[in-house]
Amino acid sequence: MRILLTGRNGQVGGELNKTLAPLGELTALGRAELDLRDAAGVRDAVRAAKPEVIVNAAAYTAVDRAEAEREAAFAVNATAPGVLAEEAKRAGALLVHYSTDYVFDGEKPAPYVEEDTPNPLNVYGASKLAGERAIAASGCRYLILRTSWVYGPRGSNFFLTMLRLAREKPELRVVDDQVGAPTSSLEIARATAQLLRRDAQGLYHMSAAGETSWCRFARAILKQAGMTTPVVAIRTEDYPAPARRPRNSRLDCSRLRADCGVSLAPWEEQLSEVTLAAR
């Protein structure tokens, strides 16, 4: 199997670089080799690699900055996946792409299923939804995986930020009224390899089992790390940010389990693994 991986140096791409290598001939490109804002460069890279599978782990993920950089967010999260999808169709390849819980507005009282109508609250979510739609419209074979609250032992994420702030501040104030499932880059990469082995296709929700709030997640992070910095629960209104966030980010992943036999570990188990990996 010839695999082309984009986003090699990102927190998910870095783990995919390890888990995909045993599956076949892997070409892994980072931002230095492939700028997703360059459509012609993207086409050239795909045609040079002649892949049977394209795994797009590259994304514009700065949620707040995207409010002021809409064009950049859409170029990477919407236009580039559309180009990859067109090239995948041309080559007869499968395109694997990652999306987000932020395509939803968080108003639903229950976990979101794949058929629920998206209604993003921010530019980042809108750009990711546009990417999903561009892929579906291309007619290529695809596997779109919506996940949530992604973090890992590398990169820029909530887990590493909480550890840093806990060393710098006497207390942390963290939102407690947004609920979701923190999902590790390590688990996402493992599950992706499983899904490729099983020839999975379609749109699926894929996040950690269980649920928590950002505040409770922060407390769990510090407890795992043996840190005692207090974490104070606050409301969303007490922490104004440029981008609005959904209150409910829970994803129902039962279809992935039923169709593909794949389910992710509880978020607490994933946190233990990431804590060890970060040491």
Rosetta blueprint (number, residue, H / E / L):
1 M L
2 R E
3 I E
4 L E
5 L E
6 T E
7 G L
8 R L
9 N L
10 G L
11 Q H
12 V H
13 G H
14 G H
15 E H
16 L H
17 N H
18 K H
19 T H
20 L L
21 A H
22 P H
23 L H
24 G L
25 E E
26 L E
27 T E
28 A E
29 L E
30 G L
31 R L
32 A L
33 E L
34 L L
35 D L
36 L L
37 R L
38 D L
39 A H
40 A H
41 G H
42 V H
43 R H
44 D H
45 A H
46 V H
47 R H
48 A H
49 A H
50 K L
51 P L
52 E L
53 V E
54 I E
55 V E
56 N E
57 A L
58 A L
59 A L
60 Y L
61 T L
62 A L
63 V L
64 D L
65 R H
66 A H
67 E H
68 A L
69 E L
70 R H
71 E H
72 A H
73 A H
74 F H
75 A H
76 V H
77 N H
78 A H
79 T H
80 A H
81 P H
82 G H
83 V H
84 L H
85 A H
86 E H
87 E H
88 A H
89 K H
90 R H
91 A H
92 G L
93 A L
94 L E
95 L E
96 V E
97 H E
98 Y E
99 S E
100 T E
101 D H
102 Y H
103 V H
104 F L
105 D L
106 G L
107 E L
108 K L
109 P L
110 A L
111 P L
112 Y E
113 V L
114 E L
115 E L
116 D L
117 T L
118 P L
119 N L
120 P L
121 L L
122 N L
123 V H
124 Y H
125 G H
126 A H
127 S H
128 K H
129 L H
130 A H
131 G H
132 E H
133 R H
134 A H
135 I H
136 A H
137 A H
138 S H
139 G L
140 C L
141 R E
142 Y E
143 L E
144 I E
145 L E
146 R E
147 T E
148 S L
149 W L
150 V E
151 Y E
152 G L
153 P L
154 R L
155 G L
156 S L
157 N L
158 F H
159 F H
160 L H
161 T H
162 M H
163 L H
164 R H
165 L H
166 A H
167 R H
168 E H
169 K L
170 P L
171 E L
172 L E
173 R E
174 V E
175 V E
176 D L
177 D L
178 Q L
179 V E
180 G E
181 A L
182 P L
183 T E
184 S E
185 S H
186 L H
187 E H
188 I H
189 A H
190 R H
191 A H
192 T H
193 A H
194 Q H
195 L H
196 L H
197 R H
198 R L
199 D L
200 A L
201 Q L
202 G E
203 L E
204 Y E
205 H E
206 M L
207 S L
208 A L
209 A E
210 G L
211 E L
212 T E
213 S E
214 W H
215 C H
216 R H
217 F H
218 A H
219 R H
220 A H
221 I H
222 L H
223 K H
224 Q H
225 A L
226 G L
227 M L
228 T L
229 T L
230 P L
231 V E
232 V E
233 A E
234 I E
235 R L
236 T H
237 E H
238 D H
239 Y L
240 P L
241 A L
242 P L
243 A L
244 R L
245 R L
246 P L
247 R L
248 N E
249 S L
250 R L
251 L E
252 D L
253 C L
254 S H
255 R H
256 L H
257 R H
258 A H
259 D H
260 C H
261 G L
262 V L
263 S L
264 L L
265 A L
266 P E
267 W H
268 E H
269 E H
270 Q H
271 L H
272 S H
273 E H
274 V H
275 T H
276 L H
277 A H
278 A H
279 R L
